[in-house]
Amino acid sequence: MKVYSLSGPSGTGKSTSALQFAYDKGIEGIIDDGLFILHGKKQAGISAKFEKNTLTAVRRAIFEDPAHRQEVQAAIQEAQPSSILIIGTSDKMTKKIAEQLELEPITQFYQVQHIRSPREIQIARFIRQTKGQHVMPIPYEQVEQNFFKRLVRKGRAIFVNNRVKVGETTIVQPDFHYETITIHKQVYRDVLLHVMSKSPIIAQVEKLAFNVATMPKITVNIILKASIHTNIIEELQGLQQEIATAFVQTFELEPEYIHFTIKGLKLI
């Protein structure tokens, strides 16, 4: 059995990308947060996301409980996958899991930045920090919902290039995740207006709208003040970049888009 490792800090989207990554590499099984997953379906184990605090969640993820460990070992022995991907927050953790489950030594180590772009990681971290959402790479129907009090909902189906479905994800909010940052819409608005107030070509902001379901999306109606020789497109592109930079500095996340609609022009 070939054993692979995928590691990276919590909240960077490892579980979100695991199903497609495993498919692309031809890996049959996944060990993630205490679960043994085969071809996108849970086979055995108890998720660390069911735990009440971070300490017990870590112990669950590294299979310290003998009964839990034996259940997963038996399922792996029965399934006999040719390869397994172990997911953890570090190479040290994935090595520990491989030892606990008495698997072969890990032959290939991957980091989350090898399979996710910096922007994807940035978005994943923002969602974790502001919404406390965790992803399980198993179908919604396989999640034992009685363990959760706050949130269990369907994630998305994972398809590969030729539209082959390789699995589904489920979004959960574990009890142990209580360090969530709440950002009011007014804060986004204040940062945006502060940047725009310093722009020499903005005469008036007529209307602005935010969509922050997952990440900020900005739409603004503006009236400009400029001379006949002003390159308006160039000026607005520069303003978009200033807004994006301010959002990265303030929220550690660049807006998905910044749309300007010009409603009027005052010549100076």
C-alpha positions in Angstrom: 0.0 0.0 0.0 1.3 3.4 -1.0 0.8 6.1 1.7 0.8 9.8 0.9 0.6 12.9 3.2 -1.2 16.2 2.7 -0.5 18.8 5.3 -1.1 22.4 6.1 -2.4 24.8 8.8 -6.0 24.4 9.9 -8.5 26.3 7.8 -6.5 26.3 4.6 -8.9 24.0 2.6 -7.2 20.6 2.8 -10.5 18.7 3.3 -12.2 20.8 0.6 -9.5 19.8 -2.0 -8.9 16.2 -0.8 -11.4 14.4 -3.0 -10.2 15.9 -6.3 -6.5 15.7 -5.3 -6.9 12.0 -4.4 -8.7 11.3 -7.7 -6.0 13.2 -9.7 -3.2 11.1 -8.0 -5.1 7.8 -8.3 -5.3 7.5 -4.5 -8.2 5.3 -3.3 -8.5 6.0 0.4 -8.4 9.1 2.6 -7.7 9.4 6.3 -9.1 12.8 7.5 -9.9 13.9 11.1 -10.5 10.4 12.4 -12.4 9.1 9.3 -11.4 6.4 6.8 -13.0 7.4 3.5 -12.9 5.2 0.4 -13.9 6.5 -3.1 -15.7 9.5 -1.5 -17.7 7.5 1.1 -17.1 7.1 4.8 -16.1 3.5 5.7 -15.2 3.8 9.4 -14.2 6.1 12.2 -15.5 9.0 14.1 -14.8 12.5 13.0 -12.7 14.8 15.3 -15.3 17.5 14.4 -17.7 15.7 16.8 -15.5 16.5 19.8 -16.3 19.2 22.3 -12.9 20.8 22.5 -9.7 21.2 20.6 -7.7 18.8 22.7 -10.0 15.9 22.3 -10.4 16.7 18.6 -6.6 16.4 18.1 -6.6 13.1 20.1 -9.4 11.8 17.9 -7.6 12.9 14.7 -4.5 10.9 15.6 -6.4 7.8 16.7 -5.4 7.8 20.4 -8.5 5.9 21.4 -7.9 2.2 21.0 -11.4 1.2 20.0 -11.5 3.9 17.4 -8.1 3.0 16.0 -9.0 -0.7 15.8 -12.2 0.0 14.0 -10.4 2.0 11.3 -7.6 -0.5 11.0 -10.1 -3.3 10.5 -11.9 -1.4 7.8 -8.6 -0.7 6.0 -7.6 -4.3 6.2 -11.0 -5.4 4.7 -11.0 -2.8 1.9 -7.3 -3.3 1.0 -6.9 0.0 -0.8 -3.8 0.2 -3.0 -3.1 3.7 -1.7 -4.1 6.1 1.1 -3.8 9.8 1.6 -3.4 11.0 5.2 -4.4 14.6 5.9 -3.0 16.6 8.9 -1.8 19.9 10.0 1.9 18.9 9.7 4.1 16.2 8.3 4.8 15.2 12.0 1.0 14.7 12.5 0.6 12.6 9.3 3.6 10.4 10.3 2.0 9.9 13.7 -1.3 8.8 12.2 0.5 6.3 9.8 2.3 4.8 12.8 -0.9 4.6 14.9 -2.7 2.8 12.1 0.3 0.6 11.4 0.4 1.7 7.8 3.5 1.6 5.5 5.8 4.6 5.8 4.7 7.7 3.9 6.4 7.9 0.6 5.3 11.2 -0.7 4.6 14.5 1.2 2.5 17.3 -0.2 1.8 20.7 1.3 -1.6 22.5 0.8 0.2 25.2 -1.2 1.1 22.6 -3.8 -2.6 22.0 -4.6 -4.3 25.2 -3.7 -3.6 28.7 -5.0 -2.7 31.5 -2.5 -6.1 33.1 -3.2 -7.9 29.8 -2.5 -6.1 29.5 0.8 -6.8 33.1 1.6 -10.6 32.6 1.1 -10.6 29.4 3.1 -8.9 31.1 6.0 -11.3 34.0 5.9 -14.4 31.7 5.9 -13.0 29.7 8.8 -12.2 32.9 10.8 -15.5 34.7 10.2 -18.0 31.8 10.0 -16.3 29.0 11.9 -17.1 26.5 9.1 -15.3 23.2 8.6 -15.6 20.9 5.7 -15.9 17.1 5.8 -15.2 15.3 2.5 -18.1 12.9 2.9 -21.8 13.2 1.8 -24.3 15.0 4.0 -26.3 11.8 4.5 -23.3 10.2 6.2 -22.9 12.9 8.8 -24.3 12.1 12.2 -26.2 15.3 12.7 -27.2 14.7 16.3 -23.6 15.6 17.2 -24.0 19.2 15.9 -26.1 21.9 17.5 -25.3 24.9 15.2 -24.8 24.0 11.6 -24.8 21.0 9.3 -25.5 21.6 5.6 -24.7 20.3 2.2 -21.4 21.5 0.7 -20.9 20.7 -2.9 -20.5 17.7 -5.2 -16.9 17.3 -6.5 -16.6 16.6 -10.2 -13.5 16.1 -12.3 -12.7 17.1 -15.9 -15.0 14.6 -17.6 -17.8 15.3 -15.2 -17.2 12.2 -13.2 -18.5 12.6 -9.6 -15.8 11.7 -7.1 -17.6 12.6 -3.9 -19.4 15.3 -1.9 -18.6 17.7 1.0 -20.6 18.6 4.0 -20.2 21.9 5.9 -20.3 21.8 9.7 -19.7 24.1 12.6 -18.1 22.0 15.5 -18.8 22.8 19.1 -15.1 23.4 19.7 -14.9 26.2 17.2 -15.8 29.3 19.3 -13.1 31.8 18.2 -15.1 33.3 15.4 -14.5 36.9 14.2 -17.7 38.7 13.2 -17.3 41.6 10.7 -20.3 43.9 10.4 -21.1 45.1 6.9 -20.6 48.7 8.1 -16.9 47.9 8.6 -16.5 47.0 5.0 -18.4 50.1 4.0 -16.2 52.3 6.2 -13.0 51.0 4.7 -14.3 51.4 1.2 -15.5 55.0 1.8 -12.3 55.9 3.5 -10.2 54.9 0.4 -12.6 56.6 -2.0 -12.7 59.8 0.0 -9.0 60.3 -0.7 -9.4 59.9 -4.5 -9.2 63.1 -6.4 -11.6 61.9 -9.1 -14.5 60.9 -6.9 -17.1 63.7 -6.7 -19.9 61.6 -5.1 -20.8 58.1 -4.1 -24.5 57.6 -5.0 -24.9 54.0 -4.0 -22.8 51.1 -2.8 -23.7 47.4 -2.2 -21.9 44.6 -0.5 -22.3 40.8 -0.8 -20.4 39.1 1.9 -21.9 35.6 1.9 -18.4 34.1 1.6 -16.1 37.0 0.6 -16.7 40.7 -0.2 -18.2 41.6 -3.5 -18.4 45.4 -4.1 -20.7 47.3 -6.5 -20.5 51.2 -6.4 -22.4 53.9 -8.4 -20.2 57.0 -8.6 -20.1 60.5 -10.0 -16.7 61.6 -11.1 -14.9 64.9 -11.3 -12.1 65.1 -13.9 -10.7 67.2 -16.7 -11.2 66.3 -20.4 -7.6 65.0 -20.5 -8.1 62.6 -17.5 -7.7 58.9 -18.3 -10.7 57.8 -16.4 -10.2 54.0 -16.9 -6.7 54.2 -15.7 -7.7 56.3 -12.6 -10.5 53.8 -11.7 -8.2 50.8 -12.1 -5.8 52.4 -9.7 -8.6 53.1 -7.3 -9.7 49.4 -7.5 -6.2 48.4 -6.6 -6.1 50.8 -3.7 -9.4 49.3 -2.4 -8.1 45.8 -2.8 -4.9 46.6 -0.9 -6.9 48.2 1.9 -9.1 45.1 2.2 -6.1 42.8 2.3 -4.4 45.0 5.0 -7.6 45.2 7.1 -9.3 41.8 6.6 -6.5 39.7 5.0 -8.7 39.1 2.0 -9.0 40.7 -1.4 -12.6 41.3 -2.6 -13.8 38.9 -5.3 -14.7 41.9 -7.5 -15.0 45.7 -7.3 -17.5 47.0 -9.9 -17.8 50.8 -10.6 -20.8 52.2 -12.5 -20.3 55.8 -13.6 -23.5 57.8 -13.2 -22.2 61.2 -14.0 -19.1 63.3 -14.8 -18.3 66.8 -13.6 -15.7 68.5 -15.7 -13.0 70.5 -13.9 
